[in-house]
Amino acid sequence: MDIQVIQSILIALALGFMVGLQRAIYHLKQDEKSFAGSRTFALICLTGYSAGMLNKVFHGLALSTGIIVGIIIIAAYTYKTLRKEGLGSTTHMAAMVTYLLGLMISVGYERYAIFIGVLMIALLEIKPKLRRFEAKITQEDINAAILLLAMTFLILPVLPDKMIGPYKLFNPYKTWLMAVVISGISFLGYAAMKILGHKKGLMLTGALGGLVSSTAVTISMSKIAKIQTRLLQHLAAAIALACTFMFLRVLVLVSVVNPTLAETLSVPFFMATLMGLLFTYYMYRKETPTDHPPEDAFMKNPLQLSEAIRFGLLFGIVYGAIAFVKSRYGDVGIYAVSLLSSITDVDAITLTLAVLHRDGGVSSFTATNGIVLASITNSLVKLGIAWWVAGKGLGMRLTLFFVMTLLALGASIWLVFGAI
């Protein structure tokens, strides 16, 4: 007997058994009657495998067998529905896929069948978490997801990828592309907060909030610190973690559009991130965790049409301004734009310089220094917000954080370009 045939039969048996076992355990936990258990699913998969083998001799047998299996599954679903036993159709659909998995294995697609089988088991297993996630979705979230898809696949492809306008300073395609990139990252951070929630603590909120807007986290946490002075340690740690994730966000943005420049920035921004994490860990360990719920001023869906337009226009303005000042004032003009544009947002100038460096518009030295200058400026603005809103208690703690991270950033930049 062919050892490969035996191996493929065992694979079909194992796949069907695992799918059935997952379904049986789920229905047992839900105290529901199961349409089929692990043995039945194993037999369904073996049926598909046998039909595929015999189809080589009796052409059309696999199709007719599949139709018969489908009719049996539909009949079982109809019977359960008429009896009002409340079973969904997920298990029945899983049985249909299991038959096809056996068929795939019989024709030599074992690896694909295993991949699909594991993917199906994972999909079946996340149902409780998926229900909790669906319960948190609002119409605003659905509209935001549709907006992101429209921005990416409907608007972006039709925009011209060339400089237009009186002074050739505006590129519609690059402007909208950056709006999509920034909005997409913000939406992912927002979705993560929707799934995990912020009840697990200020630290989780700071980390996930940093993916959306570290400035918004700083403002929100500073307002709490002004009222809840006993939470200063953890609030400072949460803000520090959000600002640490800002360094990571900058590195990710650059990596998306310019991997070459990201290699240059990786060491400095990694060192700043490392120092930020060490400070956060120190602050977190100084006091016991708290159950105080943070404000969710930054829990609003960030992907509004107005936000997308603002991101796009800001990038377009910065992109055009840098191209203009580069031609008239050289690198000094670029640094001036980096300084001013990063007061409220560091993403636009980061992406602009990354794209310009990729297209040969600025040198690696200029792009790196511009992004670093923007990150430093934005960090100092957030430090000023903490002092202004919350006062000395929070301000002193964050001063130490920014001294550590910005010194690490600056020293690493000096070492990188010193080595070059």
Rosetta blueprint (number, residue, H / E / L):
1 M L
2 D L
3 I H
4 Q H
5 V H
6 I H
7 Q H
8 S H
9 I H
10 L H
11 I H
12 A H
13 L H
14 A H
15 L H
16 G H
17 F H
18 M H
19 V H
20 G H
21 L H
22 Q H
23 R H
24 A H
25 I H
26 Y H
27 H H
28 L H
29 K H
30 Q L
31 D L
32 E L
33 K L
34 S L
35 F L
36 A L
37 G L
38 S H
39 R H
40 T H
41 F H
42 A H
43 L H
44 I H
45 C H
46 L H
47 T H
48 G H
49 Y H
50 S H
51 A H
52 G H
53 M H
54 L H
55 N L
56 K L
57 V L
58 F L
59 H L
60 G L
61 L H
62 A H
63 L H
64 S H
65 T H
66 G H
67 I H
68 I H
69 V H
70 G H
71 I H
72 I H
73 I H
74 I H
75 A H
76 A H
77 Y H
78 T H
79 Y H
80 K H
81 T H
82 L H
83 R L
84 K L
85 E L
86 G L
87 L L
88 G L
89 S L
90 T H
91 T H
92 H H
93 M H
94 A H
95 A H
96 M H
97 V H
98 T H
99 Y H
100 L H
101 L H
102 G H
103 L H
104 M H
105 I H
106 S H
107 V L
108 G L
109 Y L
110 E H
111 R H
112 Y H
113 A H
114 I H
115 F H
116 I H
117 G H
118 V H
119 L H
120 M H
121 I H
122 A H
123 L H
124 L H
125 E H
126 I L
127 K H
128 P H
129 K H
130 L H
131 R H
132 R H
133 F H
134 E H
135 A H
136 K H
137 I L
138 T L
139 Q H
140 E H
141 D H
142 I H
143 N H
144 A H
145 A H
146 I H
147 L H
148 L H
149 L H
150 A H
151 M H
152 T H
153 F H
154 L H
155 I H
156 L H
157 P H
158 V H
159 L L
160 P L
161 D L
162 K L
163 M L
164 I E
165 G L
166 P L
167 Y L
168 K L
169 L L
170 F E
171 N L
172 P H
173 Y H
174 K H
175 T H
176 W H
177 L H
178 M H
179 A H
180 V H
181 V H
182 I H
183 S H
184 G H
185 I H
186 S H
187 F H
188 L H
189 G H
190 Y H
191 A H
192 A H
193 M H
194 K H
195 I H
196 L H
197 G L
198 H L
199 K L
200 K L
201 G L
202 L H
203 M H
204 L H
205 T H
206 G H
207 A H
208 L H
209 G H
210 G H
211 L H
212 V H
213 S L
214 S H
215 T H
216 A H
217 V H
218 T H
219 I H
220 S H
221 M H
222 S H
223 K H
224 I H
225 A H
226 K H
227 I H
228 Q L
229 T H
230 R H
231 L H
232 L H
233 Q H
234 H H
235 L H
236 A H
237 A H
238 A H
239 I H
240 A H
241 L H
242 A H
243 C H
244 T H
245 F H
246 M H
247 F H
248 L H
249 R H
250 V H
251 L H
252 V H
253 L H
254 V H
255 S H
256 V H
257 V H
258 N L
259 P H
260 T H
261 L H
262 A H
263 E H
264 T H
265 L H
266 S H
267 V H
268 P H
269 F H
270 F H
271 M H
272 A H
273 T H
274 L H
275 M H
276 G H
277 L H
278 L H
279 F H
280 T H
281 Y H
282 Y H
283 M H
284 Y H
285 R H
286 K L
287 E L
288 T L
289 P L
290 T L
291 D L
292 H L
293 P L
294 P L
295 E L
296 D L
297 A L
298 F L
299 M L
300 K L
301 N L
302 P L
303 L L
304 Q L
305 L H
306 S H
307 E H
308 A H
309 I H
310 R H
311 F H
312 G H
313 L H
314 L H
315 F H
316 G H
317 I H
318 V H
319 Y H
320 G H
321 A H
322 I H
323 A H
324 F H
325 V H
326 K H
327 S H
328 R H
329 Y H
330 G L
331 D H
332 V H
333 G H
334 I H
335 Y H
336 A H
337 V H
338 S H
339 L H
340 L H
341 S H
342 S L
343 I L
344 T L
345 D L
346 V L
347 D H
348 A H
349 I H
350 T H
351 L H
352 T H
353 L H
354 A H
355 V H
356 L H
357 H H
358 R H
359 D L
360 G L
361 G L
362 V L
363 S L
364 S H
365 F H
366 T H
367 A H
368 T H
369 N H
370 G H
371 I H
372 V H
373 L H
374 A H
375 S H
376 I H
377 T H
378 N H
379 S H
380 L H
381 V H
382 K H
383 L H
384 G H
385 I H
386 A H
387 W H
388 W H
389 V H
390 A H
391 G L
392 K H
393 G H
394 L H
395 G H
396 M H
397 R H
398 L H
399 T H
400 L H
401 F H
402 F H
403 V H
404 M H
405 T H
406 L H
407 L H
408 A H
409 L H
410 G H
411 A H
412 S H
413 I H
414 W H
415 L H
416 V H
417 F H
418 G H
419 A H
420 I L
